[in-house]
Amino acid sequence: MPQKKAVFLKILKYTGITIASILAFLFIAPYVFADKINAEIKKVANQKLNAKLDYSESNISFFNHFPSLTVSLENFKLNGSAPFENEKLITAKEIAFGINVSSLIFGSSINIDKIFLADADINVKVNQEGFANYNVYKSEKAKTEEKDGDNSLKLEKIEIENSKIVYDDLSTKLHFDIFGFNYLGKGDLSKAIFDLSSKAKIEKLNVLYDNEPYLMNKKVNADLITKVNVNSLSFIFQQNDLKINNLIVDFKGKFDFLKEGYNMDFILKTTNSNLNDFFTAFPPKFITWLDKTKLDGKTDFNLSLKGNYIASKNIAPNLELDFKVKDGSVNYNQSPATINNLNVDFSTQLPSLNPDLLIVDLKNLSLNIDRETLKAKLYSTGTKVLDINADLNAKIDLEKLNRALGIPDLELKGNLTADGTAKGKFDKEKGTFPVTNAVINLNNGYLKTKYYPNPISNIEIVSTISNPKGTFKDLKVVLKPAQFTFEGEPVFVKANLNNFDNLSYDINAKGTLDIGRIYKVFSQKGLDVNGYIKADLALKGKQSDAEKGNYSKLKNSGILEIKNIAFVSEYLPQKFLVKQGIFKFRQDKMSFNTFLASYGESDFKMNGYLQNVFNFIATKNGVLRGAFTLDSDYINADEFMSEPTKKETSNTAITTAPNKPTSETGVIVIPSNLDLRFKANAKKVDFNGMNFQNATGTLKMKNGVLTMDNTGFNLIGCNVSMNANYKSVNTKNAQFNYHIKANEFDIKRAYKEVKLFREMASAAEKAQGIISLDYNLKGRLNANMEPVLPSLSGKGVISIKNVKMYGLKMFNSVARKTSKESIKNPELNQVDIKSSIKNNIITIERFKFKFAGFRPRIEGTTSLDGRLNLKMRLGLPPLGIFGIPLTITGNKDNPKIKIGRKTEDLEETKDTIQ
């Protein structure tokens, strides 16, 4: 017995010593190895990271994440890779690295086998060019032979607690937010290829595409098995069970990182799910509707995305979607009407995410409301050239359908009858149109929205569309009749349209439309319309008669009165407001009297006529002709400049450029399908910093060219006459050519009041006197309607009358070089200076003048950006027989004067865009 007791005490003793030793090691080891661990952290950061890393302090302990020995970095911050090197990629309250103890004691380097991340913000960004901020790990060249101790990162576990992830990809327009992210991943991450088992939980998931929310505030639970290939940066999602709210989803696929993008092969599907559960994963605007809606039925959903995505090369993956609903029913808010037998079989394909290659296959859409039915089928390919096979059959009460679906903010009534088929290609250029036979009728229709208290009522539509042979020539549209009542005003329309190759039309329209109130009914965002249209029209004829001028065969008559109508055009950045206009139709002419309009600050009063109006409206190539007299008190021409090209921006947008790009406005675009002539009188015109008074002349717009003939105006007290033409090449480039003649304008006033003169003749800052100008000039304008200097070419004469030059550096330098102080401020009188411009160089022909007894003679070249290459002979008093030869080089701010005749030609600058 005593022997057993002794053995027991000995065991207890050694056990206590062992435990005490272990505890001592747990407390002491972090301090013993602290320097080695911190040195290794800095070594890894310098060798492995291509980004700035920062933290407030480090703690080493066995107890923070027991039983692992961890080094914890508090207030951890890691910046992104270029071009995001100045922005945070990860910020965390703590990031901890689990250290392999044996490598700490016996190894030459320390192996990290676990990562713990808590209360972190992870911001992943990709700019429009496809460059991402997460490429912070330095890539190393493959080694032919792996050596022991080379690996310092052998992960077996990744744990993330209560973190936030924001992913913002401007190249794909994809954005998602993850809040309350908890993640546990296990696997032998030290291997080149390994399986990663993961559990993830998300408290709130938001997914947006092109700023449109698709998933908001969704809960996600996931069990994932992912095969990771570190060498190729490849991820294979082998077994992934997701639950998005109540919807169970299977997710499989592959994701590879490429040099400039990604390779994707994803499949997301749910099979035989409840229709109600399926809608719980829908965008937020459906959730309110779902709370009041009873949904029954089963659904299958399959989404796949496969291929490369490389934004810089416009390469995109293929998207495919399949969606089925079987034996569904819908009832909103316990409505007496229920949609039954809802069956949907829909699929679509979008190769390379290219809309022109879109394939839509609606094999079946069918439903019943009581005994009424709606059935539809559709198969189509393409968008520009549309190949379609469609079938529609409906006899349904729109009020019952509206109540059963619970369409928000919309009250809809009427009996809709539709029966039609369409099969074939829609190709405008080749003149093909699907073979069509359709009848669409609406009886006792009614439409009311929340935006306006009164409805559009008494809607009656009887229409047929037929095309037996599949060409535009055989297309026939009959509308007999169409009518509705709005605000007590009835509107009637009858139309018979045949042969869309040579449109034969017979249209009658009568009624008053309050456009402002109709706008409020629909309240379309971005559209601001007010005013009314009053019509009493009878239009009958053929397109070919309008084109050939056989106006006697046209039977167009009636009156169209408009008032306070605002509209926008792709060519005009602001609203054009027609305050008043009375149009009278007679044959092919639409004449109008006292047409009052405004655009921004500009006002217009026009009288005249338009011709070929119907052909212009009905066809793509129709040319609108007309002649007008235009009177205006004020025109601000700068307001007509096209809008700048807007890029997508967000709070997380990044630009790789060191400086912000110059804001561009766009040139004035002259539409090519206009053939108009204006005889204009404008009291005041502002354009590009110049103020014109009493502008008169004839303006012509034809084939996209604006021509000004015998245009006259007053600028800075000087009468100017000009002939010019202008043509926009695109929205950022335009060409101009003009001849200008200006008699006796004041240099000092021109420099003070005309921006273009200051830019073109900066040396005239301190000049005084009168000059005249007779010059031809042509060139190119940039997107700010400013002349591109290397593009300018022309020639002409500047006539100088009593001009005094003060403080010109060139003459100051000549005075110092020749010791002739009186040359500093020369005076010129009755001197003609002939010059020409080409490739940014002004060539000045020889001219001479005299002042203060001197007889200077000057010739040579200067550049539009101020470089000088002039020859000067300074004729000395009394008669200039003897002179000093000089060369003037350098630039206008720092001229260099030498005695002699040798000069060097200035380098020309050619316009890169012709």
Secondary structure, DSSP 8 states (H G I E B T S, - for coil): -HHHHHHHHHHHHHHHHHHHHHHHHHHHHHHHTHHHHHHHHHHHHHHHBSS-EE-SEEEEEEEEETTEEEEEEEEEEEE--TT-TTSEEEEEEEEEEEE-HHHHHH-SS--EEEEEEEEEEEEEEE-TTS-BS---B------SS--TT---EEEEEEEEEEEEEEEEETTTTEEEEEEEEEEEEES-TTSSEEEEEEEEEEEEEEEEETTEEEEEEEEEEEEEEEEEETTTTEEEEEEEEEEETTEEEEEEEEEEE-SSSEEEEEEEEEEEEEHHHHHTTS-HHHHHHHHTEEEEEEEEEEEEEEEEEBGGGTB--EEEEEEEEEEEEEEETT-S--EEEEEEEEEEEEGGG-GGG-EEEEEEEEEEETTEEEEEEEEEE-SSSEEEEEEEEEEEEHHHHHHHHT-TTEEEEEEEEEEEEEEEEEBTTTTB--EEEEEEEEEEEEEEETT-SS-EEEEEEEEEEEESSSBGGG-EEEEEEEEEEETTEEEEEEEEEE-TTS-EEEEEEEEEEEHHHHHHHH--TT-----EEEEEEEEEEEHHHHHHT-GGG---EEEEEEEEEEEEETTEEEEEEEEEEEEEEETTEEEEEEEEEEETTEEEEEEEEEESHHHHHHSSS--EEEEEEEEES-EEGGGGS---------TT----SSS------------TTEEEEEEEEEEEEEETTEEEEEEEEEEEEETTEEEEEEEEEEETTEEEEEEEEEEEEETTEEEEEEEEEEEEEEHHHHHHH-HHHHHH-GGGGG-EEEEEEEEEEEEEE-TTS-B-GGG-EEEEEEEEEEEE--S-HHHHHHHHHHT-GGGSS-EE-SEEEEEEEETTEEEEEEEE--BTTBEEEEEEEEETTSBEEEEEEEE-TTTSSSEEEEEEEEETTEEEEEESS----------S--
